[in-house]
Structure formats: structure tokens, C-alpha cells
């Protein structure tokens, strides 16, 4: 993991935690962490491609979070704990 990827990781996790639905939020955070673990040894072109994919996923996550706010769901039983 490079110093350039840490702000991307933080941004992705921040947006992932904003998702209203518990299941989608848990999936997003889990998927972000797994994706960064898979690519932590990336170098050169592979790192550039991974960063570009991460930026695209950040935009998708932001759009998904906005849509989720437009159509909120009920609070999950897991969130009431």
C-alpha cells in the first residue's frame, strides 16, 4: 500500500460508512478492505490500474449512497443493538 492509496482507502471507507442500509454498509466496508488487501503488493501499471478502479468505485459508492438517502429503508434489527 502506497501513500497515494491511503487517502483513497479513507475516502472509500468514509463513503461506505454513510450508506443507510446495514447490509449494504457492511458489504461495502468488507469489500473495500478485501480489495485493498488483494492489491496491497501492486506495483507500476497494476498499481495505476488499481487506483483508477478505486476512484471509479468511489464515484459509484457516492452515487449509491445518494440514491439510498432518497429511498430510505427501515432500520435493521442489527442496528438497534
N, C-alpha and C positions, 0 to 999 in steps of 0.2 A: 504494500500500500504506500503510495507516494503522498507527499504533502499536497499535491494538487487534487488528490482524490478525497482527502478528508473533508473539505468543505462540501463536496458533492454528497458524501455519506451523511453528513449532518443535515443537509437540506432535505435529502430523501427521508431520513428518519423523522425530521420535524413535520414534513407534509404527511407522512404516513400516520403519525400520531394524531393528526387533525381529522382523520376520517371518522365520521359519526358511528357507523355500524361496527360493533365489536368484532365480528368475524372478519370483515374486510380489513379493519385496522390491524388485527393480529396477523392476518395473512401478509399484509403489506410489509410490516416490520420484519416478520420472519423471512420473507422473500428478499428484502433488501440486504439483510445480514448475510443470508446464504449466497447471494450474488456477489457480494464483496469478498467473501471467503473464497469463492471459486476463482476470482480474478486477482487475488492479492499478489500472486507472483508474476503478473503480466508485465511485459517489457516492450518497449518500442511501439511498433504498429498495433500490436494486440492491445496495449495499454490505451493508445489513442482511440481505437475502435470501442473499447470498453467504456471509456469516458464519454464518448459520443452517445453510446447506447444508454448510459446512465442519465445524461442530460435529457434524452428523449423520454425516458421513463419518468423523470421528474416532472416534465410537462404533462404527461399522461396522468400521473398521480394528482397533480394540481387540478386538472380538468375533472377528474373523478371526484375529488373532494368537493368541488363546487357543485357538481350535479347531486352529490349526496346531501349537501345542505339545502338544495332546492326541494328534494323529496325525502325528508327525514323519516326514519323508521322508528319503531318503538324501542325503548331501552331494553337491552338484553338482560336476562337473568344474571349473567356473569358480571355485568356492570354494577348491579345493585349490591354486591358483596362488600 
